[in-house]
Amino acid sequence: MNASILQAFQSARYIVQAPDGEIQLRVGRRSTAMNRLMHDHHASCAAILTAWNPGGKPSGKQANVAAQAALEAQLCATGAAILAGRNMAAEDDPSTNDWTEPTAVVFGISLTQAEAVARAYGQLAFVYVRAGGMPELIWARPSHAGIDGHARS
């Protein structure tokens, strides 16, 4: 794993657009607001997932928007509670301070399901939050499996 990619994921800001305002998450920093939000959704976990820039490589806006729409449709079909969010570069990184990408914040999704979704959309990693509100960075491996583990075309 490239050290700069690792640092970018670990220092990024993960924003959840909650009904009462934005919640900013950082990997390894407990969030009582996120824990409360999970409780409000009767969930003991949540995943922050995106389809933008598979493999950590920039894709065109049109391809990213289409992939994100497919991801959101797939997640909505499960019936899970979902909120919008976005990933943003670290505040102290002037070289990437304009980087942002939309996310889907999915409540009650298992770690296995979240990893399958991340892999299906070519993502290197995603954020997973367990009860207690501690965001973890989870590394994914490439795959062609969808949320249910079946191959996608």
Rosetta blueprint (number, residue, H / E / L):
1 M L
2 N L
3 A H
4 S H
5 I H
6 L H
7 Q H
8 A H
9 F H
10 Q H
11 S H
12 A L
13 R E
14 Y E
15 I E
16 V E
17 Q E
18 A E
19 P L
20 D L
21 G E
22 E E
23 I E
24 Q E
25 L E
26 R E
27 V L
28 G L
29 R E
30 R L
31 S L
32 T H
33 A H
34 M H
35 N H
36 R H
37 L H
38 M H
39 H H
40 D H
41 H L
42 H L
43 A L
44 S L
45 C E
46 A E
47 A E
48 I E
49 L E
50 T L
51 A L
52 W L
53 N L
54 P H
55 G H
56 G H
57 K L
58 P L
59 S L
60 G L
61 K H
62 Q H
63 A H
64 N H
65 V H
66 A H
67 A H
68 Q H
69 A H
70 A H
71 L H
72 E H
73 A H
74 Q H
75 L H
76 C H
77 A L
78 T L
79 G L
80 A L
81 A L
82 I E
83 L E
84 A E
85 G E
86 R E
87 N E
88 M E
89 A L
90 A L
91 E L
92 D L
93 D L
94 P L
95 S L
96 T L
97 N L
98 D L
99 W L
100 T E
101 E E
102 P E
103 T E
104 A E
105 V E
106 V E
107 F E
108 G L
109 I L
110 S L
111 L H
112 T H
113 Q H
114 A H
115 E H
116 A H
117 V H
118 A H
119 R H
120 A H
121 Y L
122 G L
123 Q L
124 L L
125 A E
126 F E
127 V E
128 Y E
129 V E
130 R E
131 A L
132 G L
133 G L
134 M E
135 P E
136 E E
137 L E
138 I E
139 W E
140 A L
141 R L
142 P L
143 S L
144 H L
145 A E
146 G L
147 I L
148 D L
149 G L
150 H L
151 A E
152 R L
153 S L
